[in-house]
Amino acid sequence: MSVSDAGRFPPSPLGSRRNTLKTVDKSPGSTLSRGMSLLTDVPVLVASPVQSTVHPPITDLGALDEYIQGDPSNLVQVFPAISQLLTEYCLTHPDTSLDMWAKLKVILEGVQKHASSPPAQPERPASPTCARKPVSSVNVHGETWEDDYGWLTDRNDPDVLKYIEEENDYALKVLEGTKPLQKLLYKEFVSRIDEDEHSVRVTLQDGWTYYTKKVAGKEYLLHCRVKDGKEDVYLDENDLADSPEFEDASSFKLGFLKHSPDCKLIAYGIDCTGNERNSVYFMEVDSRRVLDERIEGVYEDLEFAQDNESVYYTLLDECERAYKFMRHRLGTKVELDDLLYHEEDEMFFLAMTKTSDGEYIRLSTSAQITSETWCISTSEPNAPLRLLFPRRDKIQYTCESHGGYFYILTNEETKNNWLFRIPAKIVLASDVSADDRWKQLEEHREMVIEHRDFVLIEGFQLRRKHLIVLERSNCLQNVRIIDLSREGFNSYHYISFGETVYSLWPGTIGEEERSRAKASQFDTTTFRFTYTSLVQPKQVVDYDMNTREMQVVYEEHISGYDQNLYASRRLYATSVDGTTVPVSLVYRRDLLALNATDPGSIPINPCLLHAYGAYGCFINPVFSSARLSLLDRGFVWATAHVRGGADLGNGWYEEGKLGKKPNTFLDFCSVAEYLCKEGYTSPERLAIYGRSAGGLLIGAALNMRPELFAVALTEVPFVDVVNTMFDASIPWTAFEWEEWGNPTDKAIYDVMKTYCPYSNIRGEALAKNAYPHVLVVGGMNDPRVAFFEPLKFVAKMRGERRRWLAKDAAKNTATDSSHEPNPDHGYFLAAMAGGTAVDADLPTRPTPSDLLLRIEDSGHGSSSGQYSFLENLAFEYAFVISRLNAQATETAHDGSNHGHAHPPPSLKHQVSFGPGSSALRRSTSRDGEDKEKGSAGKTKRRFKKRPDLGDVEEREYRHKNKGDRGPSNLFQWVQNFF
């Protein structure tokens, strides 16, 4: 689909992209306290941040009045500026203080008068109604399967679009009362970030130093380079987004940007729908001339050959699967591009990258647990594609080139991987059969690192003289540095860190920065990595593998952040089968009820429990500035490292997939019960969150234990498992069979039926208001989890609730068996998880629970703009905070050991939401918070030993996994919810 075609963008109920920021008033910011950092020296490459406001200047009353009249909830954003103005006025005009007080007193008297009574509750709007259109079919197992809402899959049906619009409008109306809170949260988010942030810099062979930067008030990045003190902005994403070609697009995202080896050209991909199909453009950097040729339907993999003219890329098919490996020669017609490889097996997905030494482009064709590796020389434009390692069922390979050898990481006959190498001339000498290639591998391979049952090798990198091995054991990451200049592989050391729990990944978050660093660092002794934890903001560190010294070359600045206020810890819950499940927490020390010296003086904490548990993904401890808005309101933020992830190795992953998938959900419910039992929270104050495959977990947990949670939030949830896995025409389905199983297998089908959220909705429980508040978010252009999955899920929940209410009203005990709980379905999982399979036994909540749906005009990764995603985040945070009756304003730190987690009595009605608000208190004793070690002295350009805060995990910071229903870009989730 060409972006130049008229009507090129699919219809969307939300319309086109919108500019979310009104005006920006830049004023000098105060000096930022770094808090406790990884190194003792301040990085020199980051300028002092300036703080931007999100409203017109306080001095421009006309613009300010228009801003507030347009949306009165904007007033909450202006109060700090008003306070500052009045303070400065009284300081410079002290003689007016009494007159000022007389005017303010009248306002305060009115506020206190109204604050003494609860706010009026708005009338609850009627929820949307979706027509049932039953369609019956008999599956391969001879069972009749009904889907009342299958008609919602047609995005071109006017009735479907109308229903989406009704759901979106309903969600906005129900949460209308939280708009001031949304505005306040948005202001908090923006106030913490460095809106003029620069990325880490990389100097390439043309002598220019390259980086990206943000600009306050602008949604997207600027791509810059500097030489001799002169900055050159060679690509402005904001100009592209506002250009005639993309101004009406429903979405805008720069999918990738790659430099040619001589740095004279760039290739960049633009996704204008959110479906991850990129249009590729080529531009001369010096002249800014965009070349005529354009390539459509490209995935995010693209590389230049050494001749600067040959470009390799992968194409997507109609199921969003990268299936063709192509070569384009600049200056020729795209339709004449060479097809080098066509993957015809629908379960396999292509991925490509350059090797560390730049000698080859490595093409991997992979299913979930099986891979095959090919390569092509970057120095020979007409070289053939060669098969290195043929596919063999359930065996995976990762390959790198170095010094005449291929280094290979594999899981062959093991679970946690091992590393070997083989002479390149052996596998490149000639084309041989797959069987002969296997014999070559067995005869000529040399062991580098043997398999270990307790250590998972996540990956590796190569430099000219060093091998960098990334390992994981018991949720902890380690980095082994092997000196390749010495014989054998026994000359190695591990990098030492001052914290006991942390997170790191090679390179930087940005794809472009990683690519540049990879090209420039092979001949150095530098290992660049990003370091963070739940309490430590992100740092980019250069580690010298010879001297073993570290230098921070970039650090994330968080305005006003005091790291000493926060702590994290790791706990261990016991699942229903006796398995120990790690749990990671972060909280504000003075607001944790368990730390209160006066038992009961602090209400029991609200908690947001998050998990993922699929595809062998790791959930690592990463910092989030937005999360501070929860922690400063007394929240405990928790992550359950459930089975299905690989936090404890591949064995942990295998215990939560295919026929053992229910372990993921049972682990999650066990962690929730553990947090309540230990006093960290209670069911009345517990919210849960998951996205994509993590949304499947949330949906299953809701059906299994609806009484255990007060709020559930899920984004782009994969909830219609049975229907989707039966339909190979849906993107990603065939590729996913090795993760969830193919339901044509009766054993897999029987298990799948027990947990599929869409198939196990408990209508009677919904009718008696036993479910928690639920907000479901989907993406209209999502290629990984189709928009209709969350849409059908919510429609069926509403429909089943109404059906049971109608049945009760008619006092008719006759039922339609097709809608009754099927004994073959998953109600027994509820009992296994500690709940009840009998809906009548579930407790009824005293106030109606919200069921809300929001279908955003986006893809799988939500909005890509710097500010628009913060608006979406504020909407979701406001839902969680208000429905948990948590305090609406942040608690200021008063300098004492323990602050107040609840607001002053005079404002208690203003900072809680909805009927039934109560201060849930619990008499507890201090549990003995983790003790801290003293800080050691400073050492120049080395890590400073820091207090042992026991910090732990956070979000899905992971490598791209093509079968994952998470985002395609590495680490993107950190800018979506956390």
C-alpha positions, -999 to 999 in steps of 0.1 A, spaced: 0 0 0 17 32 -11 16 62 12 11 84 -18 -22 68 -27 -54 88 -21 -73 74 9 -42 55 19 -50 54 56 -76 29 70 -107 43 86 -104 50 123 -132 59 148 -107 83 165 -98 104 134 -63 116 126 -34 123 148 -38 152 171 -14 177 185 -18 173 222 3 201 236 -13 235 238 16 258 243 49 256 260 65 282 281 101 275 287 116 289 318 149 282 335 148 251 357 165 246 390 197 226 393 189 189 392 200 166 420 214 134 406 207 115 437 227 84 441 243 75 407 263 47 393 295 68 390 309 96 410 315 119 381 288 139 364 284 130 327 295 159 305 274 151 275 240 160 291 230 196 293 212 210 324 175 204 318 150 232 315 115 227 328 86 233 305 50 240 315 20 226 297 -1 258 298 3 294 286 25 318 306 9 330 338 16 366 326 -6 361 295 -40 363 311 -59 363 278 -43 330 267 -46 316 302 -83 324 303 -89 308 270 -70 277 281 -91 273 312 -124 283 297 -118 257 270 -114 229 296 -119 240 333 -100 209 344 -69 226 331 -70 248 362 -52 222 383 -22 226 361 -20 263 367 -20 263 405 18 259 410 24 289 387 -2 309 405 14 301 439 48 310 426 35 343 412 18 352 445 49 343 465 71 365 444 46 393 446 44 392 484 82 391 486 86 422 464 55 440 477 53 431 514 29 460 521 2 443 501 3 410 520 -27 419 542 -48 429 513 -38 398 494 -47 377 524 -82 393 526 -89 383 491 -75 348 494 -94 342 527 -127 346 509 -117 319 484 -104 296 511 -136 299 531 -156 289 501 -133 259 494 -135 247 530 -173 251 530 -177 229 499 -149 205 510 -169 195 542 -194 175 521 -188 148 496 -188 159 459 -219 153 439 -218 120 420 -225 124 383 -254 104 368 -241 71 355 -246 69 317 -261 39 301 -235 14 288 -233 6 251 -252 -23 237 -238 -47 211 -260 -69 191 -256 -107 195 -253 -124 162 -247 -161 170 -227 -181 146 -223 -218 152 -197 -241 139 -184 -276 145 -147 -278 151 -123 -306 142 -131 -323 175 -168 -325 168 -177 -299 193 -202 -271 185 -187 -237 190 -207 -206 192 -194 -170 188 -220 -144 194 -197 -115 186 -176 -128 157 -191 -102 135 -171 -75 152 -140 -86 133 -149 -65 102 -132 -31 106 -151 -19 75 -185 -26 89 -202 7 98 -219 -10 127 -186 -21 141 -172 14 138 -203 28 154 -200 4 183 -163 14 188 -173 50 189 -200 43 215 -176 25 237 -150 52 235 -176 79 243 -189 59 272 -154 55 287 -148 93 284 -182 100 301 -176 76 330 -142 90 336 -152 126 331 -149 133 368 -113 123 367 -103 149 342 -87 172 367 -67 142 380 -57 134 345 -45 170 339 -26 169 372 -9 136 364 0 148 329 17 179 344 36 157 369 48 134 341 60 164 320 76 181 350 99 152 356 112 145 321 140 163 305 122 177 275 155 187 258 171 153 264 200 143 242 209 106 235 244 93 240 267 104 212 286 82 187 314 94 164 314 77 130 341 74 104 332 106 86 343 125 117 308 137 127 294 129 161 258 117 158 230 118 184 192 124 187 175 149 209 141 160 221 128 196 219 103 209 245 69 211 230 77 188 201 63 152 199 92 136 179 130 135 178 156 155 160 184 136 144 216 156 148 253 155 142 281 179 153 316 187 141 339 215 152 312 228 175 287 232 147 254 213 151 236 200 120 200 187 123 198 164 93 164 150 100 135 164 120 108 139 126 84 167 135 87 182 100 80 148 85 50 142 107 35 176 98 43 173 61 14 171 36 22 134 31 16 125 68 -4 152 84 -36 133 80 -21 99 89 -38 81 118 -3 74 132 33 84 127 64 66 138 100 65 125 104 28 124 142 28 119 171 50 106 203 34 92 235 51 79 254 39 49 290 29 58 304 61 43 277 81 62 266 100 31 232 84 29 205 74 54 176 50 50 146 56 72 113 38 75 80 55 84 50 36 97 19 58 92 -8 34 104 7 16 134 7 -17 116 45 -19 115 47 -17 77 74 8 69 78 29 38 115 33 32 130 66 20 167 73 11 182 107 17 216 123 10 227 137 43 246 167 31 222 179 5 190 167 22 179 154 -12 154 125 -9 160 99 -37 132 89 -60 130 53 -51 108 42 -23 102 7 -9 68 -2 7 58 -29 32 92 -32 48 97 -47 83 121 -30 107 153 -48 94 174 -30 68 212 -29 62 236 -13 38 264 -33 21 300 -20 21 296 -6 -14 271 20 0 247 12 -29 233 -23 -21 206 -24 5 191 -55 21 157 -56 37 128 -79 45 92 -77 33 59 -84 51 32 -106 38 -6 -102 43 -3 -118 77 24 -93 88 51 -120 86 85 -111 73 89 -137 46 111 -123 18 147 -112 19 155 -87 -8 184 -67 -22 179 -32 -37 205 -13 -57 202 24 -53 194 41 -86 174 11 -100 137 4 -100 124 -12 -68 104 -37 -89 137 -51 -102 150 -58 -67 166 -92 -62 147 -119 -42 174 -137 -23 152 -158 0 115 -167 3 104 -183 35 73 -203 26 67 -220 59 40 -198 76 54 -207 110 88 -191 103 97 -154 104 127 -136 89 151 -114 108 184 -99 97 213 -79 111 250 -73 105 275 -93 124 297 -74 150 326 -73 126 305 -60 97 316 -88 74 283 -105 69 246 -98 70 230 -126 90 196 -138 80 177 -159 106 145 -176 98 128 -187 130 98 -202 145 92 -199 182 117 -226 191 134 -235 158 157 -215 137 179 -216 106 208 -192 98 220 -179 65 246 -152 56 257 -130 28 290 -111 25 287 -73 29 319 -67 8 307 -86 -23 275 -71 -36 269 -101 -59 277 -128 -34 252 -156 -30 233 -162 1 248 -192 20 232 -216 44 252 -218 77 231 -238 100 200 -257 87 169 -259 107 163 -288 131 132 -291 152 134 -273 185 170 -261 180 179 -224 179 210 -206 168 225 -172 172 256 -165 151 284 -139 150 315 -136 129 350 -130 143 385 -136 132 378 -164 107 353 -181 130 316 -182 135 306 -181 171 273 -199 178 250 -198 207 226 -228 207 202 -247 229 210 -280 211 203 -309 235 202 -284 265 178 -259 280 200 -229 290 222 -226 259 259 -231 253 285 -215 231 309 -229 205 328 -218 175 336 -233 141 360 -221 113 342 -199 88 360 -216 59 343 -249 68 308 -236 65 315 -212 36 336 -235 15 307 -250 -5 270 -257 -4 263 -290 12 232 -309 23 217 -303 56 228 -337 69 264 -330 58 263 -296 74 253 -311 107 282 -335 104 306 -306 98 293 -288 128 298 -319 150 333 -326 137 348 -291 137 331 -272 165 352 -260 195 336 -255 229 337 -219 243 312 -221 272 296 -253 283 260 -256 292 251 -250 329 218 -260 344 216 -230 367 229 -203 342 211 -191 311 232 -175 284 210 -147 271 233 -135 243 268 -124 234 287 -97 216 322 -96 201 349 -71 199 383 -75 182 399 -88 213 370 -97 236 340 -119 239 311 -104 259 287 -130 274 254 -120 289 242 -145 315 213 -148 339 209 -169 371 180 -167 395 167 -135 380 201 -118 383 221 -107 353 259 -111 349 284 -101 323 314 -122 316 343 -107 296 366 -132 279 400 -121 266 403 -135 231 440 -124 228 450 -153 250 448 -190 242 416 -208 252 387 -192 268 397 -194 305 410 -158 308 379 -140 318 364 -118 345 329 -106 355 319 -70 358 312 -60 394 282 -39 403 275 -21 436 239 -32 438 226 -67 444 197 -65 420 197 -43 388 191 -44 351 214 -40 322 213 -45 284 240 -41 258 241 -8 240 213 18 244 176 19 242 174 36 209 177 14 178 196 40 159 221 45 187 227 8 190 233 5 153 258 33 152 276 20 183 278 -15 169 295 -1 138 320 20 157 330 -1 187 342 -34 172 379 -23 172 378 -9 206 380 -23 242 347 -7 251 316 -25 261 287 0 262 257 -9 282 226 6 298 222 3 336 191 9 356 170 -4 385 136 3 400 151 32 419 180 41 397 173 62 366 188 50 333 225 54 327 246 45 297 280 32 307 312 26 288 332 -2 303 369 -6 294 375 -43 292 412 -39 297 414 -14 326 380 -26 340 370 10 345 335 25 339 324 58 327 289 71 325 284 88 291 247 95 296 223 97 325 186 102 326 177 133 345 145 132 366 136 166 380 131 167 417 138 130 422 153 120 456 163 83 453 167 80 491 129 82 495 123 49 476 132 13 482 127 -20 464 130 -55 475 124 -91 462 100 -114 479 91 -150 472 55 -163 470 45 -200 469 23 -211 441 -4 -237 444 19 -266 434 46 -255 459 67 -236 433 85 -205 446 77 -175 425 99 -143 427 81 -110 433 97 -76 429 85 -45 448 92 -8 447 76 17 471 82 50 489 97 42 523 77 67 544 44 57 528 46 19 534 21 9 560 43 -19 571 70 6 580 47 28 602 60 32 637 24 38 648 4 7 636 -27 18 618 -15 54 613 -11 48 576 -39 32 555 -29 -1 539 -13 6 506 -29 5 472 -9 -18 449 -5 -23 412 6 -58 404 20 -65 369 31 -96 351 37 -109 316 47 -146 316 51 -156 280 76 -162 252 104 -167 276 106 -129 281 125 -114 310 110 -88 333 139 -67 344 141 -39 370 139 -6 351 132 29 364 101 49 354 96 85 362 59 82 355 56 55 381 66 80 407 31 95 405 18 62 419 45 57 445 41 93 458 4 85 463 13 55 485 12 28 459 33 -4 461 43 -14 426 48 -52 422 59 -75 395 53 -113 396 80 -132 378 56 -160 368 63 -191 348 62 -186 311 89 -160 313 126 -170 315 136 -151 346 148 -184 361 160 -199 328 144 -217 300 130 -244 323 109 -217 339 96 -207 305 87 -243 295 67 -247 327 44 -219 315 37 -227 279 16 -251 257 -2 -276 280 14 -261 311 1 -225 304 -23 -225 334 8 -224 357 12 -187 346 -22 -177 359 -20 -198 391 13 -182 399 -1 -148 394 -31 -154 417 -8 -169 443 14 -138 443 -17 -116 447 -28 -136 477 7 -134 491 8 -96 489 -25 -94 507 -16 -119 533 17 -102 541 0 -68 546 14 -50 515 -21 -44 503 -56 -59 504 -81 -72 477 -100 -39 481 -68 -19 472 -52 -43 446 -51 -34 409 -36 -56 382 -21 -48 349 -8 -66 318 -6 -60 281 -6 -82 250 2 -117 262 2 -102 297 -34 -92 289 -43 -128 284 -30 -133 320 -52 -105 333 -83 -118 315 -77 -153 328 -71 -141 363 -103 -120 362 -124 -151 354 -106 -173 379 -105 -149 409 -127 -119 403 -131 -113 440 -93 -110 446 -89 -77 427 -104 -43 429 -92 -29 395 -79 -45 363 -62 -26 335 -51 -43 303 -38 -30 270 -40 -48 237 -49 -80 254 -48 -114 236 -80 -128 250 -98 -147 223 -73 -175 223 -93 -205 210 -109 -186 180 -76 -169 171 -55 -201 173 -80 -219 151 -78 -192 124 -45 -193 105 -56 -163 84 -51 -140 113 -17 -124 114 9 -142 137 -14 -172 144 6 -200 127 38 -185 142 22 -187 176 14 -224 176 47 -232 192 39 -209 221 2 -217 228 -2 -249 208 -24 -257 179 -59 -264 190 -64 -290 164 -44 -311 189 -71 -323 213 -49 -322 243 -39 -286 236 -75 -277 229 -87 -291 261 -62 -271 281 -68 -239 260 -105 -240 268 -98 -239 305 -81 -205 304 -92 -186 273 -106 -154 287 -133 -149 260 -146 -185 265 -148 -184 303 -166 -151 310 -187 -156 341 -220 -139 332 -237 -146 366 -207 -132 384 -209 -100 363 -246 -97 369 -241 -98 407 -213 -73 404 -186 -97 415 -160 -85 389 -137 -56 397 -135 -23 377 -120 -31 343 -105 -9 317 -95 -25 284 -74 -7 258 -69 -18 222 -52 -5 190 -72 0 158 -42 -8 136 -25 -34 158 -10 -61 137 -2 -84 166 -34 -84 187 -62 -74 164 -85 -46 176 -114 -70 177 -99 -91 205 -105 -65 232 -137 -54 214 -153 -88 214 -141 -94 250 -159 -63 264 -190 -68 242 -194 -104 255 -189 -93 291 -217 -68 287 -239 -92 268 -235 -120 294 -242 -96 322 -274 -84 306 -285 -119 298 -282 -130 334 -299 -99 347 -328 -105 323 -330 -141 334 -331 -131 371 -357 -105 364 -379 -130 346 -373 -155 374 -368 -180 346 -346 -209 355 -345 -223 319 -311 -217 304 -295 -220 270 -268 -246 275 -245 -230 249 -241 -201 274 -238 -220 306 -204 -228 322 -192 -259 304 -177 -285 327 -149 -289 301 -140 -252 304 -119 -235 330 -141 -230 360 -121 -256 379 -90 -233 376 -108 -209 399 -108 -236 426 -72 -244 419 -63 -208 423 -80 -206 457 -114 -192 446 -147 -207 438 -162 -221 406 -197 -213 418 -207 -178 407 -234 -177 434 -207 -180 461 -188 -150 449 -192 -118 471 -212 -90 457 -195 -56 456 -214 -27 472 -211 -3 443 -214 -10 405 -181 -19 389 -170 -1 357 -164 -20 325 -147 4 301 -132 0 266 -109 24 247 -99 16 212 -70 40 203 -60 50 169 -26 32 172 -7 0 167 6 -24 192 29 0 209 4 28 216 13 64 207 48 72 197 48 109 204 66 123 234 35 140 248 6 121 234 15 89 251 17 108 284 -19 119 279 -29 83 274 -9 72 304 -26 99 326 -60 86 315 -51 50 326 -34 61 359 -65 83 367 -87 52 362 -65 31 386 -61 58 412 -98 68 413 -112 33 413 -89 22 441 -101 53 461 -64 62 464 -54 98 472 -55 121 443 -25 143 451 11 133 458 23 132 493 51 157 499 81 145 518 84 163 551 119 152 559 108 129 587 112 92 587 75 85 580 51 109 563 13 108 561 -1 86 534 -35 102 538 -47 138 531 -57 163 557 -92 156 571 -105 189 556 -98 176 521 -107 140 525 -137 142 502 -117 159 475 -90 133 472 -111 102 471 -135 91 444 -168 74 442 -191 59 468 -178 35 493 -145 53 498 -129 42 530 -96 44 547 -87 8 550 -64 5 580 -46 -25 593 -28 -30 626 6 -43 618 40 -44 633 72 -32 616 86 -59 595 122 -48 596 129 -30 563 161 -40 544 191 -25 561 215 -3 541 252 -5 539 272 27 542 286 43 510 323 39 503 346 67 492 347 81 457 370 67 430 374 86 398 357 71 368 346 40 387 313 28 402 305 44 435 294 18 460 258 26 468 234 16 495 221 -19 490 186 -11 482 177 -45 470 160 -31 440 144 -54 415 126 -57 382 102 -38 361 89 -40 326 94 -62 296 128 -49 286 138 -76 262 151 -85 228 127 -86 198 109 -119 197 90 -121 165 63 -143 180 58 -120 210 25 -102 211 45 -74 228 60 -45 209 84 -51 180 109 -25 191 133 -32 219 123 -17 252 94 3 238 70 -6 265 88 16 290 72 46 272 37 31 272 26 24 307 57 24 329 
